[in-house]
Amino acid sequence: SDKSDIDKITPDQQKKVSMKINDLAKAAADAKAKGEKAPNFNLCQITIPGTNLYCGGNKGIERAKMPQFKGKPQPGSEADKLPKDKDGEVDTEALFKKMLQDKGIKVSEPTSVPADQLKATQTELVGAKVAGMTKALEADPNNPGITAPIYVSSDGYVLDGHHRWAAIVAYNAAHTDKPIPMNIRVIDEPIRPLVKRSNSFAEAIGIKAKAADTGAAGGAK
């Protein structure tokens, strides 16, 4: 079939996805109103058979073993020399791209594809984070913080930007008449060796991976 995953979703399934995303957004808002930390959820529980919503066909890599290009640097590391934002985090994306180019691995110019053509690499997604991004897209479908290009492997797996990808998939499931394209940069290497290379880079430059607390609020373990 030439249909995309979004096209295959029935109206009832669209409603189910939208309701669950809204439930996550409400749980996060309620916790914030009470001065509590918003709970985390495993968004893989919203998977619909036959589609990539959200973890169908994923590579089964734990979030803690996925590379991070933005985060708090290790004291004294190369990353520690970079400019820090208000949260004390640095962005090593430009250095990551230079590392790939120095090794002769091509990185495409930004291009766009249907979001549901991509596949998740990691097993865990933080539902409250995706819900917040999805609500932001409802307010502004062109939100630059969410629609900026993400890195994708040559075989179509998300390397970095899973939560932004998931938010766009959720938005598109609820707005099949006006889907948002997924902006990507394709790295000319399959996902398995690319994850290994990316983790080596992050470790060498001084950025730790971030684990997801997906079991805290009924998420799958």
N, C-alpha and C positions, 0 to 999 in steps of 0.2 A: 504494500500500500504506500501511496505517496503522501498520506496524511501525516502530519506531525503529531507528537504526543498530545499537545494541547487540543488539536482537532479531534482526537479520539475520545476525549473526555466527554461523558454525557452531561446533560444539564444537572442531573442529580449529583453526579460526582463533582461538578463545578461548585455546587452549593455546599457539598460536604467539605471541600478544600477551603472555601471562603469562611465557613463557620468555624473550622478548627483554627485557621489563622486569626480570626477575630477573637476566639476564645483565648488564644495566647496573648494577644494584645491587651485584652481586658484583664487577664491575670497579672500582667506586668504593671498595668495602670493602677490596679487595686493595691498591689504591694507598695508601689511608689507613694500612693495616697496615705498608706499606713506607716510610711517611713521605714518600710522593710526592703530588703534586697529582693529584686524581682527573681522569681524562680526560673530555672532552666528546664527546657523540655528537649526530648529527642525528636526532631522533626521527621526522622525516618519512619515514625509511626504513622505518618500521613501518606505513606507510599500507596499509590493506586496501581494494581497489577497491570502490566502491559505498558506502563509509562515510566518516565524517569522522575516522577514526583514521589519522593525526592531521592531515594537511595537505590532505585532499581538499577542493577548493573554496576554498582559502585565497586571500587577495588578493595574495600574492606580494611582500609588503613585508618588506624585510630587517629583522632584529631591531634593528640599529643605527639604523634610521630610525623605530623605534617609540617612542612617548613613555614616559618613566619618571616616576612620581610619588614614588618613594622612591629615594634615592641620596645620594652625597656632594655637598654644595653647592659651587658656585664661591665662592671667598673674596670676601667683600664683597657677595654677592648677597642678595636678599630671603630666599632659602631658608637662607642662612647664619645668619639671625637665629633660625631655628626650633630647638627642642630636638633634640639629637643623641643617637642611641643608642650602644651600646658600640662600634660599628664606625664611628662618626663620620657616620652617615647620618641624613637627616631625612625626614619623611613629609609631603608637600604635598597629600595627598588632600583634606583639608578645604578648603584654599584653591582647589583645582581645582573642587570641587563648588560653592563660592561663586561662582567665575568664571562657571560655566555658568548659575547662577541669575541672576546680575547681567545676563547677556546674554539672559535669557528662555528658556533652553533647559531643559526639564523633565528632572528626574532622578527616576526612580520610587523608591518605598519598596522595601526588599528583598523579593524574591519568589523563587520557585524553579521551575526547568524541568529536564527531563531533560538531562544534560550533553551527550549526543551530538546534541542539536538545535542546538547552537551551532557556529559555524565559526571556524577559526583565521584570523587576519589576517596574522601574520608567517610567514615561511618557515622560521625556525630555532627549534628548541626544544632545550634542553640536557638530554640523556637522563639523565645522572647525577642531575641535580636532580629530575627527574620521578620517577626510581626511588626516591630518598630519601623524597620525599613520599608515594609509593605505599606504601612500607613503613610509614611513620608512620600511614597510614590503616588498614593491616592491624592495627596495635596499637590504634588508636582511630578508628573511622569518623567520629566527630564532632569530630575535631581542629580546634579553632577557628582555628588559624593557616592551615589549608588550606581549610576550609569557609566562611570569612567571605565575604561577597558580593564578586563581581568586577564590573567595569564592562563593559557590553555595549552595542553600538550598536542603533539602532532596527531595523536589518535583520539582527540576529542574529549579529554578529561580535564576538569577544572584543577589547576594547580593552586591558585591563590585567589580568594574572592568567593568562596562557597556561599557565604551568607547573602551577599549581594545578588549572586546568581539565583539563589532560592527565593529571594524576595521578588525578583523580576518574574520568575516562573509562577509564583503565587498571584502576582498582579495580573499576569496574562491569562491565568485560569479563570479569573473573575471578569476579564475584559477581552474576550476572544475576538471582538469586533475591532479592537484597536490595540494589539499587542505591542509591547516595547521590544525592540531588537536588543540582543545581547552584544555589547561591544567587547571585542577580544583582541589580544595579541597572541599569535600562535608561535610557540617555541618548537623548533624543528627537532624534537626528540620525543620518543614514547614516554608515557607517564612513569613507569617503574624506574628506569634509570634517571629520569628527570627529578623525581622525588628524592632519590639518593643524592644526586648532585646538589640539589637545592638545600637539603639538610646539611650537607658538608659545608656549603657556603655560609649558611646561617650560623652554624657552630663556630666556624673559623672567624667570622666577623663579630660574633658576640651577641646574637639574638636567640633567646630560648623559645621553644614551641609553647603554645598555650593549650592547656587541657580544658575540656568542656565538662562541667559538672552536670551531666545529663541524667543522673539518677536521682537528683534531689527532689524532683517534683513528678515522680511517676514515669520518668523516661525509661526506655529499655536499657539494660545494663550491658 
